[in-house]
Amino acid sequence: MSMSHTGETGCGKSTGVPQALLEDLLASNSTLNVLITQPRRLAAVAIAEHVAEERGGACGGEVGYSIGGGHMASGSTRVLFVTAGVLLERLRQQGEAALRHFKYVIVDEVHERSSENGG
Protein backbone atom coordinates (compact mmCIF):
# COMPACT_ATOMS: atom_id res chain seq x y z
CA MET A 1 0.00 0.00 0.00
CA SER A 2 1.33 3.42 -0.90
CA MET A 3 0.09 6.64 0.66
CA SER A 4 1.08 10.26 0.42
CA HIS A 5 0.41 12.70 3.23
CA THR A 6 0.96 16.40 2.97
CA GLY A 7 0.74 19.18 5.51
CA GLU A 8 2.38 22.38 6.59
CA THR A 9 5.94 22.20 7.87
CA GLY A 10 5.91 21.61 11.61
CA CYS A 11 2.43 20.08 11.75
CA GLY A 12 3.72 16.78 13.12
CA LYS A 13 3.80 14.48 10.09
CA SER A 14 7.29 13.18 10.90
CA THR A 15 6.48 12.54 14.55
CA GLY A 16 2.74 11.83 14.59
CA VAL A 17 2.39 9.40 11.70
CA PRO A 18 5.02 6.94 13.04
CA GLN A 19 3.38 7.02 16.47
CA ALA A 20 -0.07 6.38 15.01
CA LEU A 21 1.30 3.42 13.07
CA LEU A 22 3.01 2.11 16.20
CA GLU A 23 -0.26 2.36 18.11
CA ASP A 24 -1.88 0.30 15.32
CA LEU A 25 0.81 -2.36 15.67
CA LEU A 26 0.49 -2.45 19.45
CA ALA A 27 -3.31 -2.68 19.30
CA SER A 28 -3.11 -5.64 16.91
CA ASN A 29 -0.32 -7.34 18.90
CA SER A 30 1.86 -7.30 15.80
CA THR A 31 5.54 -8.08 16.22
CA LEU A 32 6.39 -6.04 13.12
CA ASN A 33 7.83 -2.53 13.33
CA VAL A 34 7.92 0.90 11.68
CA LEU A 35 10.91 2.17 9.63
CA ILE A 36 11.18 5.84 8.67
CA THR A 37 13.86 7.32 6.44
CA GLN A 38 15.16 10.85 6.83
CA PRO A 39 17.42 12.57 4.29
CA ARG A 40 20.00 13.70 6.88
CA ARG A 41 21.63 12.14 9.93
CA LEU A 42 20.82 15.13 12.13
CA ALA A 43 17.11 14.87 11.27
CA ALA A 44 17.00 11.12 11.96
CA VAL A 45 18.59 11.58 15.40
CA ALA A 46 16.59 14.67 16.38
CA ILE A 47 13.23 13.22 15.35
CA ALA A 48 13.95 9.87 17.02
CA GLU A 49 14.86 11.66 20.25
CA HIS A 50 11.74 13.83 20.02
CA VAL A 51 9.40 10.90 19.40
CA ALA A 52 11.00 8.86 22.21
CA GLU A 53 10.50 11.80 24.58
CA GLU A 54 6.87 12.23 23.47
CA ARG A 55 6.29 8.56 24.24
CA GLY A 56 7.86 8.93 27.69
CA GLY A 57 10.97 6.92 27.02
CA ALA A 58 14.60 7.29 26.09
CA CYS A 59 15.98 7.04 22.59
CA GLY A 60 17.23 3.51 22.01
CA GLY A 61 14.22 1.87 23.65
CA GLU A 62 10.88 1.74 21.87
CA VAL A 63 12.12 4.43 19.46
CA GLY A 64 15.61 4.52 17.99
CA TYR A 65 17.77 5.49 15.06
CA SER A 66 20.47 4.11 12.80
CA ILE A 67 22.67 6.48 10.83
CA GLY A 68 25.97 6.19 9.04
CA GLY A 69 28.49 6.22 11.87
CA GLY A 70 26.23 5.14 14.71
CA HIS A 71 22.98 3.87 16.07
CA MET A 72 20.83 4.03 19.16
CA ALA A 73 18.47 1.07 19.00
CA SER A 74 17.85 -2.19 20.83
CA GLY A 75 15.87 -5.38 20.54
CA SER A 76 12.87 -3.52 21.94
CA THR A 77 12.97 -0.77 19.28
CA ARG A 78 9.65 -0.67 17.41
CA VAL A 79 10.09 2.64 15.53
CA LEU A 80 13.43 3.04 13.76
CA PHE A 81 14.53 6.26 12.07
CA VAL A 82 17.30 5.78 9.49
CA THR A 83 18.97 7.80 6.80
CA ALA A 84 18.06 6.87 3.26
CA GLY A 85 21.68 5.78 2.81
CA VAL A 86 21.43 3.29 5.68
CA LEU A 87 18.27 1.80 4.20
CA LEU A 88 19.84 1.54 0.75
CA GLU A 89 22.92 -0.17 2.19
CA ARG A 90 20.77 -2.67 4.09
CA LEU A 91 18.82 -3.41 0.92
CA ARG A 92 22.05 -3.83 -1.03
CA GLN A 93 23.42 -6.30 1.53
CA GLN A 94 20.27 -8.20 2.47
CA GLY A 95 17.80 -7.58 -0.32
CA GLU A 96 14.16 -7.98 0.62
CA ALA A 97 15.14 -9.60 3.93
CA ALA A 98 16.19 -6.14 5.17
CA LEU A 99 12.49 -5.26 5.47
CA ARG A 100 11.09 -8.48 6.93
CA HIS A 101 10.68 -7.01 10.45
CA PHE A 102 8.79 -3.93 9.25
CA LYS A 103 5.09 -3.62 8.48
CA TYR A 104 5.40 0.08 7.63
CA VAL A 105 8.19 1.83 5.73
CA ILE A 106 7.95 5.61 5.43
CA VAL A 107 10.18 7.63 3.12
CA ASP A 108 9.99 11.07 4.73
CA GLU A 109 11.17 14.33 3.18
CA VAL A 110 12.00 12.59 -0.09
CA HIS A 111 11.68 15.92 -1.94
CA GLU A 112 14.51 17.40 0.16
CA ARG A 113 17.14 14.93 -1.00
CA SER A 114 16.04 14.97 -4.61
CA SER A 115 16.03 18.76 -4.79
CA GLU A 116 19.52 18.95 -3.25
CA ASN A 117 20.81 16.66 -5.98
CA GLY A 118 19.15 18.54 -8.80
CA GLY A 119 16.21 16.23 -9.32
Secondary structure as the mmCIF struct_conf table of DSSP 4:
data_model
#
loop_
_struct_conf.conf_type_id
_struct_conf.id
_struct_conf.beg_label_comp_id
_struct_conf.beg_label_asym_id
_struct_conf.beg_label_seq_id
_struct_conf.end_label_comp_id
_struct_conf.end_label_asym_id
_struct_conf.end_label_seq_id
TURN_TY1_P TURN_TY1_P1 THR A 9 GLY A 10
BEND BEND1 CYS A 11 GLY A 12
HELX_RH_AL_P HELX_RH_AL_P1 LYS A 13 ALA A 27
TURN_TY1_P TURN_TY1_P2 SER A 28 ASN A 29
STRN STRN1 ASN A 33 GLN A 38
BEND BEND2 PRO A 39 ARG A 40
HELX_RH_AL_P HELX_RH_AL_P2 ARG A 41 GLU A 54
TURN_TY1_P TURN_TY1_P3 ARG A 55 GLY A 56
BEND BEND3 GLY A 57 GLY A 57
TURN_TY1_P TURN_TY1_P4 CYS A 59 GLY A 60
BEND BEND4 GLY A 61 GLU A 62
STRN STRN2 VAL A 63 ILE A 67
TURN_TY1_P TURN_TY1_P5 GLY A 68 GLY A 69
STRN STRN3 GLY A 70 MET A 72
TURN_TY1_P TURN_TY1_P6 GLY A 75 SER A 76
STRN STRN4 VAL A 79 THR A 83
HELX_RH_AL_P HELX_RH_AL_P3 ALA A 84 GLN A 94
HELX_RH_3T_P HELX_RH_3T_P1 GLY A 95 LEU A 99
TURN_TY1_P TURN_TY1_P7 ARG A 100 HIS A 101
STRN STRN5 PHE A 102 VAL A 107
TURN_TY1_P TURN_TY1_P8 ASP A 108 GLU A 109
HELX_RH_AL_P HELX_RH_AL_P4 VAL A 110 GLU A 116
TURN_TY1_P TURN_TY1_P9 ASN A 117 GLY A 118
#
